[in-house]
Amino acid sequence: MSLKKDKQKVLGEFFDENRIREFLAYEAPEGVNNDFHLLERAYRGMQAENFVTFLQIFQAEGGDVNAKNADGNSLFNLVQQHSAFLEYAAALKQVGAS
């Protein structure tokens, strides 16, 4: 599973802490690491500044920022391959992703 290069921008949606926390309630499809699923959904659905807040909450709730997808890749490994989204990679690295 790889991330699309053309991540759509999220425009016009207000993300307060409650809205960001809603991303913790999603459940992964069968066979998908739930922590990876949550990270990927947040990455795809949030602007970088909201993603930073999500990562803080995610870790406080016991989430694993190094969770891997079925191909053995972490979100950090996938995001850093796309130069347009280095803010997301930097946010992941700041919280210990590798």
C-alpha positions as CSV (number, residue, x, y, z in Angstrom):
1,M,0.0,0.0,0.0
2,S,1.5,3.4,-0.9
3,L,0.3,6.9,-0.5
4,K,-0.9,8.9,-3.5
5,K,1.4,11.7,-4.6
6,D,-1.6,14.0,-5.1
7,K,-2.8,14.4,-1.5
8,Q,-5.8,16.7,-1.6
9,K,-5.8,19.8,0.4
10,V,-8.3,20.1,3.2
11,L,-9.9,23.5,2.9
12,G,-12.5,25.2,4.9
13,E,-12.9,22.7,7.7
14,F,-12.4,23.9,11.3
15,F,-10.3,21.5,13.4
16,D,-10.7,22.1,17.1
17,E,-9.4,19.6,19.6
18,N,-12.7,17.7,19.6
19,R,-12.7,17.4,15.8
20,I,-9.1,16.2,15.9
21,R,-10.0,13.6,18.6
22,E,-12.7,12.2,16.3
23,F,-9.9,10.8,14.2
24,L,-9.0,8.5,17.1
25,A,-12.4,6.8,16.8
26,Y,-11.9,5.3,13.4
27,E,-11.4,1.6,13.1
28,A,-9.1,-0.1,10.6
29,P,-10.4,-2.6,8.2
30,E,-9.6,-6.2,9.0
31,G,-5.9,-7.0,8.6
32,V,-4.8,-3.4,8.8
33,N,-2.8,-2.1,11.8
34,N,-5.2,0.2,13.6
35,D,-2.5,2.7,14.6
36,F,-1.2,3.0,11.0
37,H,-4.8,3.4,9.8
38,L,-5.4,6.3,12.2
39,L,-2.1,8.0,11.3
40,E,-2.9,7.7,7.6
41,R,-6.4,9.0,8.0
42,A,-5.2,12.0,9.9
43,Y,-2.5,12.6,7.4
44,R,-4.9,12.5,4.5
45,G,-7.6,14.5,6.3
46,M,-5.8,17.3,8.1
47,Q,-3.6,20.3,7.3
48,A,-0.1,20.0,8.8
49,E,-0.7,22.2,11.9
50,N,-3.7,20.0,12.8
51,F,-1.7,16.9,12.2
52,V,0.9,18.1,14.8
53,T,-1.9,18.4,17.4
54,F,-3.3,15.0,16.3
55,L,0.2,13.4,16.8
56,Q,0.4,14.8,20.4
57,I,-3.1,13.4,21.3
58,F,-2.4,10.1,19.5
59,Q,0.7,9.5,21.5
60,A,-0.9,10.6,24.8
61,E,-3.5,7.9,24.1
62,G,-0.9,5.3,23.6
63,G,-0.7,5.3,19.8
64,D,2.4,4.0,18.0
65,V,3.8,6.6,15.5
66,N,6.0,3.8,14.1
67,A,3.1,1.5,13.3
68,K,3.5,-0.2,9.9
69,N,1.2,-1.0,7.0
70,A,0.8,-4.5,5.5
71,D,3.9,-3.8,3.3
72,G,6.0,-3.1,6.4
73,N,6.2,0.7,5.9
74,S,5.6,3.3,8.5
75,L,3.7,6.5,7.6
76,F,7.0,8.4,8.1
77,N,8.7,6.2,5.5
78,L,6.0,6.9,3.0
79,V,5.4,10.6,3.6
80,Q,9.1,11.5,3.4
81,Q,9.2,10.3,-0.2
82,H,6.9,13.1,-1.2
83,S,8.7,16.5,-1.1
84,A,5.4,18.4,-1.1
85,F,4.5,17.0,2.3
86,L,7.8,17.3,4.3
87,E,5.9,19.2,7.0
88,Y,4.1,16.0,7.8
89,A,7.3,14.0,7.8
90,A,9.0,16.6,10.1
91,A,6.0,16.4,12.5
92,L,6.3,12.6,12.6
93,K,10.0,12.8,13.2
94,Q,9.6,15.3,16.0
95,V,7.5,12.8,17.9
96,G,9.9,9.9,17.4
97,A,8.8,8.3,14.1
98,S,11.5,6.6,12.1
